[in-house]
Amino acid sequence: MPAPTSASASVLVLRTVRGATALRGGRLGRLTPYQLFGALFWLVMTLAYWRVPLCCDAGLHAAVVERLRAGLLHPAHPMADLPGEGSPYYGPYAVAQGVLARMAGLPGWGVLKLAGPVHLLVLLTGLGRFVRALTPRPWAPVLALLFMTLLWGTARIVWSGRLGLLPMTTNLGHPSALAIGLTLWAWAWTTTRAREDAPVRFVGPSGLGGRAGYAGLGALYGLILLTHFVIAASALIGAVAVVASRQRGWRRPVVARWALAGVVCGAVAVAWPYYEVLDLVSGTGTDRRDRRLYEEMFAGSWLALLGVPALWVRTRGVARDPLVLMFLMECPLVAYGWVSGHYAYAGALWAVLLPPQCALAVELAAPRPWRRARKVLGGVTAAGACAGFVIVHAGAVVPRSADPVGFAQPVRWPSYDWAAPHIGPGEVVITDGYRAGHSLAGYGPNLVAPVRPDPALDERERERRAADVRAYLAPGSTRAGRASVVRRYHVRWLLLTRRHPVPEEAVVVAWSEETGEVLARVGGDVPVTTR
């Protein structure tokens, strides 16, 4: 680049391609590499997401939509026959989904199926925006998408907040996927805002300017905070890293603009009427199931460490690089979850791995000829991406019918369509099945003991309910003891696996030929059916 002339003043303007969407770049009418590959990726993963039955925590999120559809202003607890006041699952996005379900007459499961492609679109466009804010290299967003979805680890871990191909087949409809996509948009705009006030001005993707732009940015962070608290924690830390690396010259107007963004973010979060966001600070991470994410963290993420050399390259000649700072500042957040026992903070791992993945993409998108070190890095990265695809992720996009190798396929949970028509909305069920406990509430029924912690239900009360369920199902339980549990929680139904016999006082209504599970009514004469 030629040196600036004296007429160009002291501000050097580095221009990147402007556009209305993150996938746009270059002249109108000409596809960029990211537009092409991003569109193909969206199509393939949408079909893969629709191909695999919803499972795991999808039942919880479907239950949230069902409760909002039944009572938009005062929804019940997502999984129990209790008030839902104070539940963090009732954020603005969930309420919008509830409105859609009411207007369109869609069930909660249907809303989640439709939400997956929308979340994926937000995620893809956000990634494109963020990478384009870091570099003008046109192939960098494509490589970032490739590494973000393949460079995780060689352990098959399907969990919310993971961006690999295999987890995407089950978690694209979760609020965490939307929160990550919005975070990438927010980081891109934060980078643009910080650079606009720097001596070296970067004219990045177009957006709101002036105070309105900072206020809008703060509102976006507030929306992320109300959508997913753990993702929001990593989003805010990433924003601090970006501002600390890009902002130069902390003049009073600059401080005032960033303060405005912070105030708007806090105001949006505090003003939300469904729950107190500050209650989540000490209450997040009580579910010990998330401990597994820490125990298997290295096996599930070590391939992303291939990007650490690219991070080191970015430190040379640059005092404060955004990706380096982001990596260093996100690591303590994940470590805090392990030390404190708030294991849900393992969900912030994506924000630790994304900086090396993006740094690797920027480094390998450099024009040729390459130095020997870059060639070696490229070869090792290609081998790592192939290993991740073959060992973990291939089954996400290769159906079993077209699989010549026998790749590991996504988990396929059974449907409970055979049982749901018999159970009325809000009726209480006792179940001993892990999958039924996660799925049934998504059809409208309630459980005696919810499977996930929730600030709306005291943890001691949830544990007491779980103990009552275990006592009901115990081999030595008496009819009088079981009747006491039925009366206490207004139980109407039992859904039992082969592990537990149906009590003598219950009447079998339906059973599943696929799983052998039995649906029984507690008392009453009901016709028997088979599904």
LOFI-793063 format. One line per 3 residues: their letters; for each residue x, y, z of C-alpha. Coordinates in steps of 0.001 Angstrom, whole numbers, plus 500000, padded with zeros to 6 digits. Example, Ala and Ser with C-alpha at 12.3 -4.5 7.8 and 13.67 -1.06 7.14 Angstrom:
2
as) 512300/495500/507800; 513670/498940/507140
//
This chain:
531
mpa) 500000/500000/500000; 501444/503388/499091; 502279/505717/501942
pts) 499732/508481/502639; 500511/511871/501195; 500555/515049/503253
asa) 497149/515899/501813; 495637/512798/503313; 496140/514194/506837
svl) 497041/511968/509752; 494209/509462/509385; 494814/506505/507133
vlr) 491603/504872/505879; 491701/501129/505192; 488597/500217/503226
tvr) 486965/496835/503070; 484043/495774/500998; 480768/497289/502196
gat) 477510/495461/501952; 474094/494857/503390; 474851/491321/504527
alr) 477817/489485/505894; 477865/487134/502946; 478236/490012/500487
ggr) 481521/491256/499136; 482794/492639/495868; 480662/493965/493037
lgr) 476935/493442/492998; 475891/490401/491028; 479108/488499/491657
ltp) 479193/485781/494306; 482025/485840/496807; 483527/482546/497982
yql) 481749/482887/501321; 478402/483610/499700; 478671/480456/497644
fga) 480000/478092/500308; 477915/479688/503049; 474716/479119/501066
lfw) 475673/475505/500342; 476528/474941/504001; 473188/476418/505097
lvm) 471297/474123/502734; 473182/470950/503703; 473004/471559/507448
tla) 469335/472545/507315; 468543/469225/505645; 470762/467404/508154
ywr) 469008/469136/511057; 465575/468260/509731; 466689/464654/509067
vpl) 467604/463926/512698; 464827/463691/515337; 465033/466387/517995
ccd) 466545/465140/521225; 468215/466009/524485; 467415/469529/525729
agl) 465147/470186/522751; 462281/468891/524906; 462944/471638/527435
haa) 462929/474374/524804; 459795/472950/523187; 458188/472968/526651
vve) 459070/476651/527036; 457223/477430/523799; 454255/475305/524905
rlr) 453955/477138/528243; 454158/480533/526538; 451567/479469/524000
agl) 449239/478536/526873; 449921/481659/528945; 451997/484359/527329
lhp) 452013/486847/530198; 452189/484382/533085; 453676/481118/531798
ahp) 453904/478090/534052; 457169/476380/534927; 458566/474716/531782
mad) 458516/471211/533257; 456591/471190/536531; 453085/472018/537682
lpg) 454317/475224/539311; 454422/478961/538526; 457140/479929/536052
egs) 457958/483313/537543; 461710/483808/537654; 462597/481174/535053
pyy) 465447/482405/532811; 464089/480349/529934; 461455/483033/529342
gpy) 463621/485556/527513; 462550/487893/524703; 463313/485368/522000
ava) 461339/482634/523741; 458402/485014/524102; 458618/485796/520381
qgv) 458525/482058/519680; 455482/481758/521933; 453724/484515/519995
lar) 454519/482740/516724; 453178/479460/518100; 449936/481120/519203
mag) 449422/482956/515915; 450340/480062/513621; 448944/477255/515753
lpg) 452322/475497/515856; 453399/473082/518595; 456632/473675/520457
wgv) 458436/470947/518506; 457385/472547/515217; 458697/475942/516293
lkl) 462076/474399/517124; 462269/472727/513731; 461640/476066/512026
agp) 464065/477883/514328; 467079/475774/513334; 467578/477203/509810
vhl) 466964/480741/511120; 469591/480349/513825; 472015/478909/511288
lvl) 471505/481904/509007; 472256/484299/511883; 475325/482258/512782
ltg) 476698/482167/509237; 476154/485845/508540; 477590/486758/511942
lgr) 480722/484713/511305; 481145/486360/507916; 480782/489825/509443
fvr) 483234/489118/512219; 485962/487645/510023; 485556/490400/507427
alt) 486012/492918/510244; 489381/491262/510971; 490732/490893/507442
prp) 489814/491709/503822; 491084/488323/502595; 488075/486846/500738
wap) 488778/483192/501587; 489241/483808/505316; 485498/483489/506185
vla) 485296/480228/504228; 488238/478737/506107; 486871/480078/509400
llf) 483604/478223/508760; 485511/475047/507906; 487681/475195/511020
mtl) 484826/476275/513316; 482840/473172/512404; 485644/470557/512154
lwg) 488501/471590/514444; 487121/470547/517805; 488267/467173/519015
tar) 488006/463462/518386; 485429/462743/521112; 481748/462679/520094
ivw) 480208/465238/522448; 476778/466558/521489; 475929/469540/523667
sgr) 474461/473018/523398; 476996/475680/522503; 479172/473374/520412
lgl) 479601/474426/516797; 480805/471188/515236; 478891/469548/512400
lpm) 477633/466689/514561; 476315/468827/517451; 474649/471153/514949
ttn) 472324/468348/513851; 470684/468452/517271; 471266/471907/518782
lgh) 470654/474374/515950; 467143/475016/517284; 468393/475836/520792
psa) 468605/479472/521986; 472362/479017/522476; 472850/478760/518692
lai) 471035/482051/518170; 472966/483676/521029; 476300/482691/519459
glt) 475214/484043/516081; 474139/487344/517647; 477438/487466/519553
lwa) 479392/487229/516301; 477330/490106/514891; 477939/492099/518068
waw) 481702/491489/517935; 481825/492566/514307; 480020/495812/515072
ttt) 482153/496364/518180; 485271/496046/516040; 483877/498584/513579
rar) 482891/501034/516319; 486306/500806/518019; 488204/501312/514780
eda) 486144/504353/513812; 487615/506210/516779; 491162/504988/516191
pvr) 493911/507087/514554; 494060/504403/511833; 490492/504335/510724
fvg) 488970/501131/509405; 485830/501479/507344; 484285/498071/507821
psg) 480829/496712/507099; 478243/499438/507153; 476092/499974/510218
lgg) 474551/502564/512431; 476818/505454/513272; 477036/507965/516086
rag) 475422/507507/519457; 472549/505540/517961; 475045/502919/516815
yag) 476488/502522/520301; 473023/502395/521853; 471961/499751/519337
lga) 475098/497768/520093; 474321/497891/523799; 470758/496732/523140
lyg) 472115/493793/521140; 474353/492715/524022; 471365/493078/526342
lil) 469322/490795/524082; 472111/488200/524131; 472191/488432/527927
lth) 468472/487675/528094; 468740/484848/525559; 471553/482792/527112
fvi) 473447/483910/530197; 476621/481830/529708; 476951/482821/526049
aas) 476398/486436/527120; 479255/486223/529617; 481628/485158/526850
ali) 480139/487790/524520; 480820/490619/526967; 484357/489400/527662
gav) 484993/489233/523924; 483670/492766/523526; 486093/494013/526178
avv) 488939/492249/524362; 487996/493828/521023; 487698/497328/522463
asr) 490938/496978/524426; 492799/495904/521278; 491320/498345/518774
qrg) 490418/501472/520688; 493049/504208/520709; 492799/507585/522331
wrr) 490323/507411/525203; 488979/510906/524826; 485915/511968/526778
pvv) 483482/511544/523840; 484833/508037/523221; 484368/507055/526862
arw) 480850/508506/526812; 479864/506459/523759; 481075/503172/525202
ala) 479458/504048/528534; 476194/504592/526650; 476479/501092/525157
gvv) 477056/499615/528616; 474152/501496/530177; 471756/500442/527421
cga) 472879/496818/527765; 472222/496864/531497; 468925/498692/531101
vav) 467623/496174/528566; 468562/493260/530824; 467225/494742/534068
awp) 463972/495957/532515; 462916/492480/531370; 459856/491580/533467
yye) 459889/487766/533324; 462915/487176/535564; 465776/488925/537378
vld) 468894/488532/535303; 471151/489293/538288; 469897/486147/540030
lvs) 471713/484074/537415; 475173/485244/538459; 475271/482952/541490
gtg) 472778/480376/540257; 474309/479267/536959; 475943/475886/536658
tdr) 474270/473859/539407; 473571/470945/537052; 476347/468408/537615
rdr) 475674/466800/534248; 477749/469632/532782; 480764/468394/534730
rly) 481247/465846/531962; 482108/468698/529588; 485100/469551/531751
eem) 486177/465939/532192; 486193/465414/528414; 487210/468934/527449
fag) 490624/468110/525988; 489378/465112/524017; 486538/467225/522658
swl) 488577/470274/521652; 492264/469505/521129; 492186/469930/517339
all) 491427/473635/517802; 494855/474005/519406; 496289/473782/515885
gvp) 495403/477460/515660; 497596/478493/518590; 500675/478987/516328
alw) 498560/481331/514203; 497697/483298/517344; 501383/483527/518186
vrt) 502126/484870/514694; 499555/487634/515283; 501429/488841/518374
rgv) 504519/489769/516367; 504578/493476/515686; 501145/493996/517256
ard) 500925/495011/520892; 497253/494113/521297; 495603/491758/518825
plv) 491831/491174/519258; 491950/487414/518743; 494900/486965/521084
lmf) 493292/489065/523811; 489984/487296/523335; 491635/483898/523723
lme) 493512/484955/526858; 490457/486578/528443; 487950/483804/527657
cpl) 490090/481041/529193; 489596/482284/532796; 485806/482237/532312
vay) 485850/478520/531499; 488345/477889/534314; 486023/479694/536732
gwv) 483274/477200/535998; 485512/474306/537020; 486888/475956/540162
sgh) 483532/477257/541382; 481501/474178/540499; 479307/476202/538144
yay) 479847/473678/535386; 477471/475351/532956; 480304/477758/532133
aga) 481800/474952/530077; 479319/476269/527507; 481710/479196/526973
lwa) 484315/476862/525443; 483286/477904/521935; 484554/481431/522683
vll) 487937/480019/523722; 488299/477946/520567; 486972/480465/518046
ppq) 490000/482851/518251; 492568/480174/517262; 490186/478851/514610
cal) 489755/482342/513118; 493455/483157/513443; 494238/479970/511547
ave) 491750/480931/508842; 493261/484394/508416; 496790/482981/508295
laa) 495993/480312/505692; 493969/482731/503560; 497150/484687/502823
prp) 498087/484923/499133; 500790/482665/497793; 503703/482050/497678
wrr) 503773/480678/501237; 506750/480379/503513; 507732/476893/504619
ark) 506254/477398/508102; 502875/478327/506640; 502971/475304/504316
vlg) 503612/473005/507276; 500826/474665/509250; 498463/474257/506313
gvt) 499307/470573/505924; 498870/469817/509612; 495590/471746/509665
aag) 494260/469844/506642; 495125/466547/508348; 493400/467697/511538
aca) 490269/468784/509683; 490107/465441/507857; 490552/463565/511138
gfv) 487787/465549/512794; 485450/464959/509865; 486065/461224/509526
ivh) 486173/460348/513225; 483359/462574/514506; 481409/464667/512037
aga) 480967/462746/508774; 477764/461061/509920; 476130/464472/510306
vvp) 476045/465010/506538; 476351/461466/505164; 473092/459515/505666
rsa) 473390/455915/506743; 471797/454786/503474; 474600/456457/501485
dpv) 477416/455657/503908; 480035/453314/502402; 482239/453343/505507
gfa) 479994/453225/508555; 480493/456694/510009; 479173/457405/513496
qpv) 475658/458773/513042; 473876/461428/515129; 471943/460121/518093
rwp) 468323/459301/517219; 465900/459522/520100; 462473/457890/519889
syd) 459394/460036/519461; 456665/460127/522095; 453899/460832/519624
waa) 452398/457513/520699; 451896/458730/524279; 451302/462473/523954
phi) 447720/462294/522547; 446518/460522/525695; 447995/463060/528134
gpg) 446218/466376/528512; 448143/469682/528617; 449454/470334/532097
evv) 448731/466834/533431; 451458/465434/535671; 453560/462388/534736
itd) 455988/460186/536641; 458609/458579/534410; 461736/456546/534991
gyr) 463114/457056/531479; 465997/459432/530769; 464726/460254/527300
agh) 461103/460506/528355; 462123/462837/531185; 463742/465169/528672
sla) 461086/464936/525951; 457608/464635/527467; 457304/468211/528716
gyg) 457767/469408/525144; 454335/467974/524309; 452578/469898/527086
pnl) 452540/467562/530162; 454361/468304/533425; 456810/466156/535353
vap) 456895/465637/539097; 460666/466238/539120; 462160/468427/536341
vrp) 465407/467071/534949; 467159/470452/534720; 467829/473017/537483
dpa) 465895/476264/537208; 465978/479345/539476; 462174/479307/539355
lde) 462256/476075/541383; 464344/475863/544543; 466977/473182/544085
rer) 466128/471596/547436; 462510/471272/546330; 463584/469709/543027
err) 465747/467176/544863; 462865/466382/547249; 460574/465761/544292
aad) 463190/463509/542673; 463456/461553/545943; 459675/461103/546001
vra) 459770/459745/542454; 462492/457273/543416; 460425/456208/546429
yla) 457372/455705/544215; 459329/453523/541784; 461220/451568/544455
pgs) 460579/447794/544383; 459537/447854/548029; 457050/450729/547728
tra) 453565/450165/549134; 450265/451045/547541; 449561/453550/550312
gra) 452946/455195/549829; 452433/455468/546086; 448958/456922/546621
svv) 450458/459582/548883; 452854/460692/546113; 449999/460714/543573
rry) 447873/462951/545802; 450735/465288/546700; 451684/466067/543108
hvr) 448328/465406/541390; 449860/462642/539272; 447661/461318/536469
wll) 450067/459248/534368; 453007/456866/534536; 455411/456356/531635
ltr) 457664/453465/532551; 460485/451591/530871; 461025/447846/531069
rhp) 463030/448386/534272; 459928/448997/536386; 456710/446979/536474
vpe) 453384/448780/536259; 451849/449166/539760; 448753/447089/540419
eav) 446515/450158/540765; 447504/451616/537369; 445739/450919/534066
vva) 447840/450513/530909; 446656/452826/528126; 449342/452539/525440
wse) 452742/451074/524844; 455557/451549/522357; 456672/448649/520204
etg) 459931/450521/519494; 461117/451060/523078; 458853/448818/525149
evl) 457790/451773/527292; 454322/451712/528818; 451892/454566/529441
arv) 449523/453899/532346; 446759/455929/533965; 446818/456094/537737
ggd) 443245/454890/538484; 440194/454811/536207; 439116/452566/533376
vpv) 440710/453561/530099; 440796/451590/526817; 444121/450039/525887
ttr) 445826/451001/522599; 449106/450156/520928; 451363/452508/518975
//
